[in-house]
Amino acid sequence: MTLDPALFEIVALSLRVSGTALLFSTLIGIPLGAALGLSRFFGRRMVIALLYTGMGFPPVVVGLFVYLMLSRSGPLGQLNAPLIPSLFTPGAMIVAQTIISFPLVAGFTMAAVMGVDPQLRLQVRALGATNWQTTLAILTEARIGVVVSVIAGFGSIISEVGAVMMVGGNIEHSTRVLTTAIVLETRKGNFDLAMAIGVVLLGISFLTNVAMLRLQGRTFDE
């Protein structure tokens, strides 16, 4: 209500980190989910089993994994490559959130694609469509499930606290996001501010679900 600049900074960082992680998860997860739903290959069941395991993976374990990989004594931390982020930076938080949301996007996309009538694929093939055109047609038919997969991926990371706290450190003006700010203010006894930030987080989640309904072509009256 008072338009606190510090709160705007936290909200902006939360949306930037989670939005970037969701973009990476979508670019990788949707093609992989479509491939698993449409094709059969050696080791497919193992990939699906790993994907389902990732869907239920504890976020704090993901944070521990990313921490060990990016630490200076870790395998990636020793490379000092410009594309490899350092710990306690937004880049490290993006990596952790991408790993968390990717299995959800891929898994729900696979389920949506497998739910499409198999006859559609045969009809599209009979019309002379290429593999890419066939995949696009099936994804269009399964678009509601694909949109749900993206929203589920976003919901899993915008409300996540353990992994981002571990790899980001909750540093003011640097890596503090909505969830870590709630934890901090609660520990300080500032329950009114913690509740206000929680309302903002709930508002973002609500707007996300409204966007999902719009993308699905539905209204609240249906």
PyMOL commands that place a pseudoatom at each C-alpha (Angstrom):
pseudoatom trace, name=CA, resn=MET, resi=1, chain=A, elem=C, hetatm=0, pos=[0.000, 0.000, 0.000]
pseudoatom trace, name=CA, resn=THR, resi=2, chain=A, elem=C, hetatm=0, pos=[2.909, 2.378, 0.715]
pseudoatom trace, name=CA, resn=LEU, resi=3, chain=A, elem=C, hetatm=0, pos=[4.775, 1.378, -2.463]
pseudoatom trace, name=CA, resn=ASP, resi=4, chain=A, elem=C, hetatm=0, pos=[7.910, 0.419, -0.550]
pseudoatom trace, name=CA, resn=PRO, resi=5, chain=A, elem=C, hetatm=0, pos=[10.893, 0.428, -2.981]
pseudoatom trace, name=CA, resn=ALA, resi=6, chain=A, elem=C, hetatm=0, pos=[12.529, -2.447, -1.094]
pseudoatom trace, name=CA, resn=LEU, resi=7, chain=A, elem=C, hetatm=0, pos=[9.436, -4.599, -1.594]
pseudoatom trace, name=CA, resn=PHE, resi=8, chain=A, elem=C, hetatm=0, pos=[9.336, -3.762, -5.293]
pseudoatom trace, name=CA, resn=GLU, resi=9, chain=A, elem=C, hetatm=0, pos=[12.976, -4.808, -5.540]
pseudoatom trace, name=CA, resn=ILE, resi=10, chain=A, elem=C, hetatm=0, pos=[12.203, -8.159, -3.911]
pseudoatom trace, name=CA, resn=VAL, resi=11, chain=A, elem=C, hetatm=0, pos=[9.179, -8.755, -6.141]
pseudoatom trace, name=CA, resn=ALA, resi=12, chain=A, elem=C, hetatm=0, pos=[11.125, -7.836, -9.273]
pseudoatom trace, name=CA, resn=LEU, resi=13, chain=A, elem=C, hetatm=0, pos=[13.978, -10.200, -8.376]
pseudoatom trace, name=CA, resn=SER, resi=14, chain=A, elem=C, hetatm=0, pos=[11.536, -13.016, -7.574]
pseudoatom trace, name=CA, resn=LEU, resi=15, chain=A, elem=C, hetatm=0, pos=[9.815, -12.657, -10.929]
pseudoatom trace, name=CA, resn=ARG, resi=16, chain=A, elem=C, hetatm=0, pos=[13.116, -12.359, -12.800]
pseudoatom trace, name=CA, resn=VAL, resi=17, chain=A, elem=C, hetatm=0, pos=[14.653, -15.445, -11.196]
pseudoatom trace, name=CA, resn=SER, resi=18, chain=A, elem=C, hetatm=0, pos=[11.537, -17.625, -11.397]
pseudoatom trace, name=CA, resn=GLY, resi=19, chain=A, elem=C, hetatm=0, pos=[10.631, -16.369, -14.874]
pseudoatom trace, name=CA, resn=THR, resi=20, chain=A, elem=C, hetatm=0, pos=[14.088, -17.135, -16.249]
pseudoatom trace, name=CA, resn=ALA, resi=21, chain=A, elem=C, hetatm=0, pos=[14.109, -20.576, -14.624]
pseudoatom trace, name=CA, resn=LEU, resi=22, chain=A, elem=C, hetatm=0, pos=[10.659, -21.280, -16.050]
pseudoatom trace, name=CA, resn=LEU, resi=23, chain=A, elem=C, hetatm=0, pos=[11.812, -20.220, -19.517]
pseudoatom trace, name=CA, resn=PHE, resi=24, chain=A, elem=C, hetatm=0, pos=[14.714, -22.680, -19.419]
pseudoatom trace, name=CA, resn=SER, resi=25, chain=A, elem=C, hetatm=0, pos=[12.457, -25.420, -18.019]
pseudoatom trace, name=CA, resn=THR, resi=26, chain=A, elem=C, hetatm=0, pos=[9.897, -24.830, -20.761]
pseudoatom trace, name=CA, resn=LEU, resi=27, chain=A, elem=C, hetatm=0, pos=[12.437, -24.796, -23.579]
pseudoatom trace, name=CA, resn=ILE, resi=28, chain=A, elem=C, hetatm=0, pos=[13.834, -28.130, -22.399]
pseudoatom trace, name=CA, resn=GLY, resi=29, chain=A, elem=C, hetatm=0, pos=[10.831, -29.773, -20.731]
pseudoatom trace, name=CA, resn=ILE, resi=30, chain=A, elem=C, hetatm=0, pos=[8.157, -29.399, -23.423]
pseudoatom trace, name=CA, resn=PRO, resi=31, chain=A, elem=C, hetatm=0, pos=[10.249, -30.948, -26.252]
pseudoatom trace, name=CA, resn=LEU, resi=32, chain=A, elem=C, hetatm=0, pos=[11.401, -33.750, -23.953]
pseudoatom trace, name=CA, resn=GLY, resi=33, chain=A, elem=C, hetatm=0, pos=[7.875, -34.421, -22.704]
pseudoatom trace, name=CA, resn=ALA, resi=34, chain=A, elem=C, hetatm=0, pos=[6.564, -34.468, -26.278]
pseudoatom trace, name=CA, resn=ALA, resi=35, chain=A, elem=C, hetatm=0, pos=[9.328, -36.861, -27.347]
pseudoatom trace, name=CA, resn=LEU, resi=36, chain=A, elem=C, hetatm=0, pos=[8.603, -39.224, -24.458]
pseudoatom trace, name=CA, resn=GLY, resi=37, chain=A, elem=C, hetatm=0, pos=[4.896, -39.153, -25.208]
pseudoatom trace, name=CA, resn=LEU, resi=38, chain=A, elem=C, hetatm=0, pos=[5.199, -39.710, -28.948]
pseudoatom trace, name=CA, resn=SER, resi=39, chain=A, elem=C, hetatm=0, pos=[8.194, -41.980, -29.483]
pseudoatom trace, name=CA, resn=ARG, resi=40, chain=A, elem=C, hetatm=0, pos=[9.434, -45.323, -28.248]
pseudoatom trace, name=CA, resn=PHE, resi=41, chain=A, elem=C, hetatm=0, pos=[13.148, -45.924, -27.770]
pseudoatom trace, name=CA, resn=PHE, resi=42, chain=A, elem=C, hetatm=0, pos=[15.535, -47.998, -25.703]
pseudoatom trace, name=CA, resn=GLY, resi=43, chain=A, elem=C, hetatm=0, pos=[15.750, -46.717, -22.135]
pseudoatom trace, name=CA, resn=ARG, resi=44, chain=A, elem=C, hetatm=0, pos=[12.486, -44.772, -22.351]
pseudoatom trace, name=CA, resn=ARG, resi=45, chain=A, elem=C, hetatm=0, pos=[11.078, -46.353, -19.205]
pseudoatom trace, name=CA, resn=MET, resi=46, chain=A, elem=C, hetatm=0, pos=[14.229, -45.473, -17.303]
pseudoatom trace, name=CA, resn=VAL, resi=47, chain=A, elem=C, hetatm=0, pos=[13.988, -41.849, -18.451]
pseudoatom trace, name=CA, resn=ILE, resi=48, chain=A, elem=C, hetatm=0, pos=[10.328, -41.717, -17.388]
pseudoatom trace, name=CA, resn=ALA, resi=49, chain=A, elem=C, hetatm=0, pos=[11.192, -43.235, -14.004]
pseudoatom trace, name=CA, resn=LEU, resi=50, chain=A, elem=C, hetatm=0, pos=[13.907, -40.608, -13.497]
pseudoatom trace, name=CA, resn=LEU, resi=51, chain=A, elem=C, hetatm=0, pos=[11.466, -37.908, -14.571]
pseudoatom trace, name=CA, resn=TYR, resi=52, chain=A, elem=C, hetatm=0, pos=[8.838, -39.047, -12.078]
pseudoatom trace, name=CA, resn=THR, resi=53, chain=A, elem=C, hetatm=0, pos=[11.500, -39.171, -9.382]
pseudoatom trace, name=CA, resn=GLY, resi=54, chain=A, elem=C, hetatm=0, pos=[12.461, -35.596, -10.213]
pseudoatom trace, name=CA, resn=MET, resi=55, chain=A, elem=C, hetatm=0, pos=[8.835, -34.484, -9.909]
pseudoatom trace, name=CA, resn=GLY, resi=56, chain=A, elem=C, hetatm=0, pos=[8.885, -35.505, -6.256]
pseudoatom trace, name=CA, resn=PHE, resi=57, chain=A, elem=C, hetatm=0, pos=[12.459, -34.498, -5.497]
pseudoatom trace, name=CA, resn=PRO, resi=58, chain=A, elem=C, hetatm=0, pos=[12.834, -32.457, -2.265]
pseudoatom trace, name=CA, resn=PRO, resi=59, chain=A, elem=C, hetatm=0, pos=[13.853, -28.897, -3.256]
pseudoatom trace, name=CA, resn=VAL, resi=60, chain=A, elem=C, hetatm=0, pos=[16.344, -28.672, -0.394]
pseudoatom trace, name=CA, resn=VAL, resi=61, chain=A, elem=C, hetatm=0, pos=[18.194, -31.678, -1.849]
pseudoatom trace, name=CA, resn=VAL, resi=62, chain=A, elem=C, hetatm=0, pos=[18.319, -29.878, -5.192]
pseudoatom trace, name=CA, resn=GLY, resi=63, chain=A, elem=C, hetatm=0, pos=[19.765, -26.876, -3.378]
pseudoatom trace, name=CA, resn=LEU, resi=64, chain=A, elem=C, hetatm=0, pos=[22.402, -29.065, -1.768]
pseudoatom trace, name=CA, resn=PHE, resi=65, chain=A, elem=C, hetatm=0, pos=[23.311, -30.587, -5.138]
pseudoatom trace, name=CA, resn=VAL, resi=66, chain=A, elem=C, hetatm=0, pos=[23.649, -27.182, -6.803]
pseudoatom trace, name=CA, resn=TYR, resi=67, chain=A, elem=C, hetatm=0, pos=[25.628, -25.861, -3.843]
pseudoatom trace, name=CA, resn=LEU, resi=68, chain=A, elem=C, hetatm=0, pos=[28.120, -28.726, -4.066]
pseudoatom trace, name=CA, resn=MET, resi=69, chain=A, elem=C, hetatm=0, pos=[28.412, -28.391, -7.835]
pseudoatom trace, name=CA, resn=LEU, resi=70, chain=A, elem=C, hetatm=0, pos=[28.968, -24.608, -7.842]
pseudoatom trace, name=CA, resn=SER, resi=71, chain=A, elem=C, hetatm=0, pos=[31.131, -24.307, -4.741]
pseudoatom trace, name=CA, resn=ARG, resi=72, chain=A, elem=C, hetatm=0, pos=[34.808, -23.517, -5.301]
pseudoatom trace, name=CA, resn=SER, resi=73, chain=A, elem=C, hetatm=0, pos=[35.742, -27.077, -4.389]
pseudoatom trace, name=CA, resn=GLY, resi=74, chain=A, elem=C, hetatm=0, pos=[33.011, -28.505, -6.640]
pseudoatom trace, name=CA, resn=PRO, resi=75, chain=A, elem=C, hetatm=0, pos=[33.470, -29.738, -10.213]
pseudoatom trace, name=CA, resn=LEU, resi=76, chain=A, elem=C, hetatm=0, pos=[31.825, -26.716, -11.829]
pseudoatom trace, name=CA, resn=GLY, resi=77, chain=A, elem=C, hetatm=0, pos=[33.215, -24.146, -9.405]
pseudoatom trace, name=CA, resn=GLN, resi=78, chain=A, elem=C, hetatm=0, pos=[36.763, -25.066, -10.336]
pseudoatom trace, name=CA, resn=LEU, resi=79, chain=A, elem=C, hetatm=0, pos=[36.209, -24.348, -14.034]
pseudoatom trace, name=CA, resn=ASN, resi=80, chain=A, elem=C, hetatm=0, pos=[35.782, -20.565, -13.589]
pseudoatom trace, name=CA, resn=ALA, resi=81, chain=A, elem=C, hetatm=0, pos=[33.854, -20.464, -16.883]
pseudoatom trace, name=CA, resn=PRO, resi=82, chain=A, elem=C, hetatm=0, pos=[31.929, -17.245, -17.587]
pseudoatom trace, name=CA, resn=LEU, resi=83, chain=A, elem=C, hetatm=0, pos=[28.640, -19.110, -18.178]
pseudoatom trace, name=CA, resn=ILE, resi=84, chain=A, elem=C, hetatm=0, pos=[28.819, -20.950, -14.845]
pseudoatom trace, name=CA, resn=PRO, resi=85, chain=A, elem=C, hetatm=0, pos=[27.237, -18.848, -12.085]
pseudoatom trace, name=CA, resn=SER, resi=86, chain=A, elem=C, hetatm=0, pos=[28.761, -18.414, -8.649]
pseudoatom trace, name=CA, resn=LEU, resi=87, chain=A, elem=C, hetatm=0, pos=[27.073, -19.249, -5.375]
pseudoatom trace, name=CA, resn=PHE, resi=88, chain=A, elem=C, hetatm=0, pos=[24.992, -16.574, -3.658]
pseudoatom trace, name=CA, resn=THR, resi=89, chain=A, elem=C, hetatm=0, pos=[24.022, -14.951, -6.946]
pseudoatom trace, name=CA, resn=PRO, resi=90, chain=A, elem=C, hetatm=0, pos=[20.724, -14.874, -8.848]
pseudoatom trace, name=CA, resn=GLY, resi=91, chain=A, elem=C, hetatm=0, pos=[22.324, -17.173, -11.431]
pseudoatom trace, name=CA, resn=ALA, resi=92, chain=A, elem=C, hetatm=0, pos=[22.766, -19.946, -8.874]
pseudoatom trace, name=CA, resn=MET, resi=93, chain=A, elem=C, hetatm=0, pos=[19.144, -19.529, -7.825]
pseudoatom trace, name=CA, resn=ILE, resi=94, chain=A, elem=C, hetatm=0, pos=[18.035, -19.821, -11.454]
pseudoatom trace, name=CA, resn=VAL, resi=95, chain=A, elem=C, hetatm=0, pos=[19.967, -23.076, -11.824]
pseudoatom trace, name=CA, resn=ALA, resi=96, chain=A, elem=C, hetatm=0, pos=[18.330, -24.548, -8.719]
pseudoatom trace, name=CA, resn=GLN, resi=97, chain=A, elem=C, hetatm=0, pos=[14.831, -23.479, -9.728]
pseudoatom trace, name=CA, resn=THR, resi=98, chain=A, elem=C, hetatm=0, pos=[15.307, -24.798, -13.255]
pseudoatom trace, name=CA, resn=ILE, resi=99, chain=A, elem=C, hetatm=0, pos=[16.185, -28.233, -11.895]
pseudoatom trace, name=CA, resn=ILE, resi=100, chain=A, elem=C, hetatm=0, pos=[13.116, -28.131, -9.640]
pseudoatom trace, name=CA, resn=SER, resi=101, chain=A, elem=C, hetatm=0, pos=[10.586, -27.093, -12.299]
pseudoatom trace, name=CA, resn=PHE, resi=102, chain=A, elem=C, hetatm=0, pos=[11.973, -28.981, -15.308]
pseudoatom trace, name=CA, resn=PRO, resi=103, chain=A, elem=C, hetatm=0, pos=[10.650, -32.450, -14.316]
pseudoatom trace, name=CA, resn=LEU, resi=104, chain=A, elem=C, hetatm=0, pos=[7.163, -31.050, -13.697]
pseudoatom trace, name=CA, resn=VAL, resi=105, chain=A, elem=C, hetatm=0, pos=[6.998, -29.340, -17.088]
pseudoatom trace, name=CA, resn=ALA, resi=106, chain=A, elem=C, hetatm=0, pos=[8.307, -32.403, -18.902]
pseudoatom trace, name=CA, resn=GLY, resi=107, chain=A, elem=C, hetatm=0, pos=[6.185, -34.886, -16.946]
pseudoatom trace, name=CA, resn=PHE, resi=108, chain=A, elem=C, hetatm=0, pos=[2.868, -33.061, -17.329]
pseudoatom trace, name=CA, resn=THR, resi=109, chain=A, elem=C, hetatm=0, pos=[3.597, -32.381, -21.006]
pseudoatom trace, name=CA, resn=MET, resi=110, chain=A, elem=C, hetatm=0, pos=[4.259, -36.091, -21.561]
pseudoatom trace, name=CA, resn=ALA, resi=111, chain=A, elem=C, hetatm=0, pos=[0.982, -36.991, -19.845]
pseudoatom trace, name=CA, resn=ALA, resi=112, chain=A, elem=C, hetatm=0, pos=[-0.931, -34.431, -21.923]
pseudoatom trace, name=CA, resn=VAL, resi=113, chain=A, elem=C, hetatm=0, pos=[0.561, -35.710, -25.174]
pseudoatom trace, name=CA, resn=MET, resi=114, chain=A, elem=C, hetatm=0, pos=[-0.155, -39.343, -24.291]
pseudoatom trace, name=CA, resn=GLY, resi=115, chain=A, elem=C, hetatm=0, pos=[-3.765, -38.380, -23.585]
pseudoatom trace, name=CA, resn=VAL, resi=116, chain=A, elem=C, hetatm=0, pos=[-4.339, -37.224, -27.171]
pseudoatom trace, name=CA, resn=ASP, resi=117, chain=A, elem=C, hetatm=0, pos=[-6.324, -39.617, -29.362]
pseudoatom trace, name=CA, resn=PRO, resi=118, chain=A, elem=C, hetatm=0, pos=[-3.799, -41.813, -31.246]
pseudoatom trace, name=CA, resn=GLN, resi=119, chain=A, elem=C, hetatm=0, pos=[-5.988, -41.578, -34.348]
pseudoatom trace, name=CA, resn=LEU, resi=120, chain=A, elem=C, hetatm=0, pos=[-5.062, -37.901, -34.681]
pseudoatom trace, name=CA, resn=ARG, resi=121, chain=A, elem=C, hetatm=0, pos=[-1.450, -38.811, -35.301]
pseudoatom trace, name=CA, resn=LEU, resi=122, chain=A, elem=C, hetatm=0, pos=[-2.426, -41.302, -37.989]
pseudoatom trace, name=CA, resn=GLN, resi=123, chain=A, elem=C, hetatm=0, pos=[-4.707, -38.772, -39.689]
pseudoatom trace, name=CA, resn=VAL, resi=124, chain=A, elem=C, hetatm=0, pos=[-2.041, -36.079, -39.715]
pseudoatom trace, name=CA, resn=ARG, resi=125, chain=A, elem=C, hetatm=0, pos=[0.489, -38.564, -41.068]
pseudoatom trace, name=CA, resn=ALA, resi=126, chain=A, elem=C, hetatm=0, pos=[-1.942, -39.623, -43.798]
pseudoatom trace, name=CA, resn=LEU, resi=127, chain=A, elem=C, hetatm=0, pos=[-2.188, -36.000, -44.919]
pseudoatom trace, name=CA, resn=GLY, resi=128, chain=A, elem=C, hetatm=0, pos=[1.555, -35.983, -45.541]
pseudoatom trace, name=CA, resn=ALA, resi=129, chain=A, elem=C, hetatm=0, pos=[2.711, -34.083, -42.443]
pseudoatom trace, name=CA, resn=THR, resi=130, chain=A, elem=C, hetatm=0, pos=[6.352, -34.223, -41.398]
pseudoatom trace, name=CA, resn=ASN, resi=131, chain=A, elem=C, hetatm=0, pos=[7.507, -35.335, -37.942]
pseudoatom trace, name=CA, resn=TRP, resi=132, chain=A, elem=C, hetatm=0, pos=[7.735, -31.713, -36.807]
pseudoatom trace, name=CA, resn=GLN, resi=133, chain=A, elem=C, hetatm=0, pos=[4.274, -30.872, -38.144]
pseudoatom trace, name=CA, resn=THR, resi=134, chain=A, elem=C, hetatm=0, pos=[2.831, -33.964, -36.486]
pseudoatom trace, name=CA, resn=THR, resi=135, chain=A, elem=C, hetatm=0, pos=[4.373, -33.052, -33.152]
pseudoatom trace, name=CA, resn=LEU, resi=136, chain=A, elem=C, hetatm=0, pos=[3.101, -29.493, -33.425]
pseudoatom trace, name=CA, resn=ALA, resi=137, chain=A, elem=C, hetatm=0, pos=[-0.416, -30.685, -34.220]
pseudoatom trace, name=CA, resn=ILE, resi=138, chain=A, elem=C, hetatm=0, pos=[-0.455, -33.005, -31.210]
pseudoatom trace, name=CA, resn=LEU, resi=139, chain=A, elem=C, hetatm=0, pos=[0.921, -30.296, -28.907]
pseudoatom trace, name=CA, resn=THR, resi=140, chain=A, elem=C, hetatm=0, pos=[-1.805, -27.965, -30.163]
pseudoatom trace, name=CA, resn=GLU, resi=141, chain=A, elem=C, hetatm=0, pos=[-4.424, -30.587, -29.335]
pseudoatom trace, name=CA, resn=ALA, resi=142, chain=A, elem=C, hetatm=0, pos=[-2.854, -31.086, -25.893]
pseudoatom trace, name=CA, resn=ARG, resi=143, chain=A, elem=C, hetatm=0, pos=[-2.342, -27.359, -25.279]
pseudoatom trace, name=CA, resn=ILE, resi=144, chain=A, elem=C, hetatm=0, pos=[-4.460, -27.298, -22.116]
pseudoatom trace, name=CA, resn=GLY, resi=145, chain=A, elem=C, hetatm=0, pos=[-2.264, -29.903, -20.475]
pseudoatom trace, name=CA, resn=VAL, resi=146, chain=A, elem=C, hetatm=0, pos=[0.883, -28.169, -21.739]
pseudoatom trace, name=CA, resn=VAL, resi=147, chain=A, elem=C, hetatm=0, pos=[-0.249, -24.869, -20.231]
pseudoatom trace, name=CA, resn=VAL, resi=148, chain=A, elem=C, hetatm=0, pos=[-0.965, -26.649, -16.956]
pseudoatom trace, name=CA, resn=SER, resi=149, chain=A, elem=C, hetatm=0, pos=[2.560, -28.069, -17.014]
pseudoatom trace, name=CA, resn=VAL, resi=150, chain=A, elem=C, hetatm=0, pos=[4.051, -24.587, -17.348]
pseudoatom trace, name=CA, resn=ILE, resi=151, chain=A, elem=C, hetatm=0, pos=[1.874, -23.194, -14.576]
pseudoatom trace, name=CA, resn=ALA, resi=152, chain=A, elem=C, hetatm=0, pos=[2.747, -26.140, -12.325]
pseudoatom trace, name=CA, resn=GLY, resi=153, chain=A, elem=C, hetatm=0, pos=[6.419, -25.512, -12.966]
pseudoatom trace, name=CA, resn=PHE, resi=154, chain=A, elem=C, hetatm=0, pos=[6.047, -21.847, -12.096]
pseudoatom trace, name=CA, resn=GLY, resi=155, chain=A, elem=C, hetatm=0, pos=[4.087, -22.605, -8.946]
pseudoatom trace, name=CA, resn=SER, resi=156, chain=A, elem=C, hetatm=0, pos=[6.749, -25.027, -7.748]
pseudoatom trace, name=CA, resn=ILE, resi=157, chain=A, elem=C, hetatm=0, pos=[9.513, -22.410, -7.884]
pseudoatom trace, name=CA, resn=ILE, resi=158, chain=A, elem=C, hetatm=0, pos=[7.838, -19.098, -7.051]
pseudoatom trace, name=CA, resn=SER, resi=159, chain=A, elem=C, hetatm=0, pos=[6.901, -20.543, -3.631]
pseudoatom trace, name=CA, resn=GLU, resi=160, chain=A, elem=C, hetatm=0, pos=[10.161, -22.453, -3.041]
pseudoatom trace, name=CA, resn=VAL, resi=161, chain=A, elem=C, hetatm=0, pos=[12.392, -21.393, -0.145]
pseudoatom trace, name=CA, resn=GLY, resi=162, chain=A, elem=C, hetatm=0, pos=[14.853, -24.147, 0.813]
pseudoatom trace, name=CA, resn=ALA, resi=163, chain=A, elem=C, hetatm=0, pos=[16.923, -24.337, -2.366]
pseudoatom trace, name=CA, resn=VAL, resi=164, chain=A, elem=C, hetatm=0, pos=[17.068, -20.585, -3.011]
pseudoatom trace, name=CA, resn=MET, resi=165, chain=A, elem=C, hetatm=0, pos=[18.037, -19.950, 0.603]
pseudoatom trace, name=CA, resn=MET, resi=166, chain=A, elem=C, hetatm=0, pos=[20.862, -22.472, 0.330]
pseudoatom trace, name=CA, resn=VAL, resi=167, chain=A, elem=C, hetatm=0, pos=[22.385, -21.297, -2.958]
pseudoatom trace, name=CA, resn=GLY, resi=168, chain=A, elem=C, hetatm=0, pos=[21.319, -17.637, -2.788]
pseudoatom trace, name=CA, resn=GLY, resi=169, chain=A, elem=C, hetatm=0, pos=[21.969, -16.805, 0.840]
pseudoatom trace, name=CA, resn=ASN, resi=170, chain=A, elem=C, hetatm=0, pos=[19.081, -14.298, 1.187]
pseudoatom trace, name=CA, resn=ILE, resi=171, chain=A, elem=C, hetatm=0, pos=[21.423, -11.326, 0.683]
pseudoatom trace, name=CA, resn=GLU, resi=172, chain=A, elem=C, hetatm=0, pos=[19.725, -7.921, 0.791]
pseudoatom trace, name=CA, resn=HIS, resi=173, chain=A, elem=C, hetatm=0, pos=[19.642, -6.083, -2.559]
pseudoatom trace, name=CA, resn=SER, resi=174, chain=A, elem=C, hetatm=0, pos=[21.160, -9.143, -4.217]
pseudoatom trace, name=CA, resn=THR, resi=175, chain=A, elem=C, hetatm=0, pos=[19.430, -12.509, -3.693]
pseudoatom trace, name=CA, resn=ARG, resi=176, chain=A, elem=C, hetatm=0, pos=[16.482, -11.785, -1.408]
pseudoatom trace, name=CA, resn=VAL, resi=177, chain=A, elem=C, hetatm=0, pos=[13.214, -13.015, -2.903]
pseudoatom trace, name=CA, resn=LEU, resi=178, chain=A, elem=C, hetatm=0, pos=[9.657, -13.150, -1.577]
pseudoatom trace, name=CA, resn=THR, resi=179, chain=A, elem=C, hetatm=0, pos=[9.863, -16.515, 0.175]
pseudoatom trace, name=CA, resn=THR, resi=180, chain=A, elem=C, hetatm=0, pos=[13.213, -15.864, 1.854]
pseudoatom trace, name=CA, resn=ALA, resi=181, chain=A, elem=C, hetatm=0, pos=[12.028, -12.395, 2.889]
pseudoatom trace, name=CA, resn=ILE, resi=182, chain=A, elem=C, hetatm=0, pos=[9.010, -13.983, 4.611]
pseudoatom trace, name=CA, resn=VAL, resi=183, chain=A, elem=C, hetatm=0, pos=[11.292, -16.344, 6.527]
pseudoatom trace, name=CA, resn=LEU, resi=184, chain=A, elem=C, hetatm=0, pos=[13.596, -13.495, 7.552]
pseudoatom trace, name=CA, resn=GLU, resi=185, chain=A, elem=C, hetatm=0, pos=[10.838, -11.162, 8.725]
pseudoatom trace, name=CA, resn=THR, resi=186, chain=A, elem=C, hetatm=0, pos=[9.137, -13.969, 10.640]
pseudoatom trace, name=CA, resn=ARG, resi=187, chain=A, elem=C, hetatm=0, pos=[12.363, -14.768, 12.471]
pseudoatom trace, name=CA, resn=LYS, resi=188, chain=A, elem=C, hetatm=0, pos=[12.751, -11.073, 13.321]
pseudoatom trace, name=CA, resn=GLY, resi=189, chain=A, elem=C, hetatm=0, pos=[9.236, -10.965, 14.722]
pseudoatom trace, name=CA, resn=ASN, resi=190, chain=A, elem=C, hetatm=0, pos=[7.920, -8.614, 12.018]
pseudoatom trace, name=CA, resn=PHE, resi=191, chain=A, elem=C, hetatm=0, pos=[4.793, -10.653, 11.477]
pseudoatom trace, name=CA, resn=ASP, resi=192, chain=A, elem=C, hetatm=0, pos=[2.843, -7.796, 9.880]
pseudoatom trace, name=CA, resn=LEU, resi=193, chain=A, elem=C, hetatm=0, pos=[5.484, -7.324, 7.189]
pseudoatom trace, name=CA, resn=ALA, resi=194, chain=A, elem=C, hetatm=0, pos=[5.816, -11.085, 6.704]
pseudoatom trace, name=CA, resn=MET, resi=195, chain=A, elem=C, hetatm=0, pos=[2.052, -11.350, 6.210]
pseudoatom trace, name=CA, resn=ALA, resi=196, chain=A, elem=C, hetatm=0, pos=[2.090, -8.437, 3.766]
pseudoatom trace, name=CA, resn=ILE, resi=197, chain=A, elem=C, hetatm=0, pos=[4.783, -10.127, 1.688]
pseudoatom trace, name=CA, resn=GLY, resi=198, chain=A, elem=C, hetatm=0, pos=[2.789, -13.355, 1.873]
pseudoatom trace, name=CA, resn=VAL, resi=199, chain=A, elem=C, hetatm=0, pos=[-0.245, -11.548, 0.472]
pseudoatom trace, name=CA, resn=VAL, resi=200, chain=A, elem=C, hetatm=0, pos=[1.882, -10.325, -2.425]
pseudoatom trace, name=CA, resn=LEU, resi=201, chain=A, elem=C, hetatm=0, pos=[3.048, -13.890, -3.075]
pseudoatom trace, name=CA, resn=LEU, resi=202, chain=A, elem=C, hetatm=0, pos=[-0.535, -15.163, -2.990]
pseudoatom trace, name=CA, resn=GLY, resi=203, chain=A, elem=C, hetatm=0, pos=[-1.529, -12.381, -5.380]
pseudoatom trace, name=CA, resn=ILE, resi=204, chain=A, elem=C, hetatm=0, pos=[1.131, -13.440, -7.867]
pseudoatom trace, name=CA, resn=SER, resi=205, chain=A, elem=C, hetatm=0, pos=[-0.064, -17.049, -7.625]
pseudoatom trace, name=CA, resn=PHE, resi=206, chain=A, elem=C, hetatm=0, pos=[-3.663, -15.949, -8.180]
pseudoatom trace, name=CA, resn=LEU, resi=207, chain=A, elem=C, hetatm=0, pos=[-2.772, -13.896, -11.246]
pseudoatom trace, name=CA, resn=THR, resi=208, chain=A, elem=C, hetatm=0, pos=[-0.822, -16.863, -12.580]
pseudoatom trace, name=CA, resn=ASN, resi=209, chain=A, elem=C, hetatm=0, pos=[-3.889, -19.087, -12.297]
pseudoatom trace, name=CA, resn=VAL, resi=210, chain=A, elem=C, hetatm=0, pos=[-6.036, -16.439, -13.975]
pseudoatom trace, name=CA, resn=ALA, resi=211, chain=A, elem=C, hetatm=0, pos=[-3.561, -16.393, -16.840]
pseudoatom trace, name=CA, resn=MET, resi=212, chain=A, elem=C, hetatm=0, pos=[-3.823, -20.183, -17.034]
pseudoatom trace, name=CA, resn=LEU, resi=213, chain=A, elem=C, hetatm=0, pos=[-7.601, -19.979, -17.365]
pseudoatom trace, name=CA, resn=ARG, resi=214, chain=A, elem=C, hetatm=0, pos=[-7.288, -17.363, -20.093]
pseudoatom trace, name=CA, resn=LEU, resi=215, chain=A, elem=C, hetatm=0, pos=[-4.778, -19.448, -22.025]
pseudoatom trace, name=CA, resn=GLN, resi=216, chain=A, elem=C, hetatm=0, pos=[-7.107, -22.421, -21.733]
pseudoatom trace, name=CA, resn=GLY, resi=217, chain=A, elem=C, hetatm=0, pos=[-9.917, -20.330, -23.181]
pseudoatom trace, name=CA, resn=ARG, resi=218, chain=A, elem=C, hetatm=0, pos=[-12.072, -20.572, -20.080]
pseudoatom trace, name=CA, resn=THR, resi=219, chain=A, elem=C, hetatm=0, pos=[-13.871, -18.028, -17.960]
pseudoatom trace, name=CA, resn=PHE, resi=220, chain=A, elem=C, hetatm=0, pos=[-14.990, -17.978, -14.357]
pseudoatom trace, name=CA, resn=ASP, resi=221, chain=A, elem=C, hetatm=0, pos=[-18.603, -18.439, -15.451]
pseudoatom trace, name=CA, resn=GLU, resi=222, chain=A, elem=C, hetatm=0, pos=[-17.923, -21.859, -16.961]
for i in range(1, 222): cmd.bond("trace and resi %d" % i, "trace and resi %d" % (i + 1))
show_as sticks, trace
zoom trace
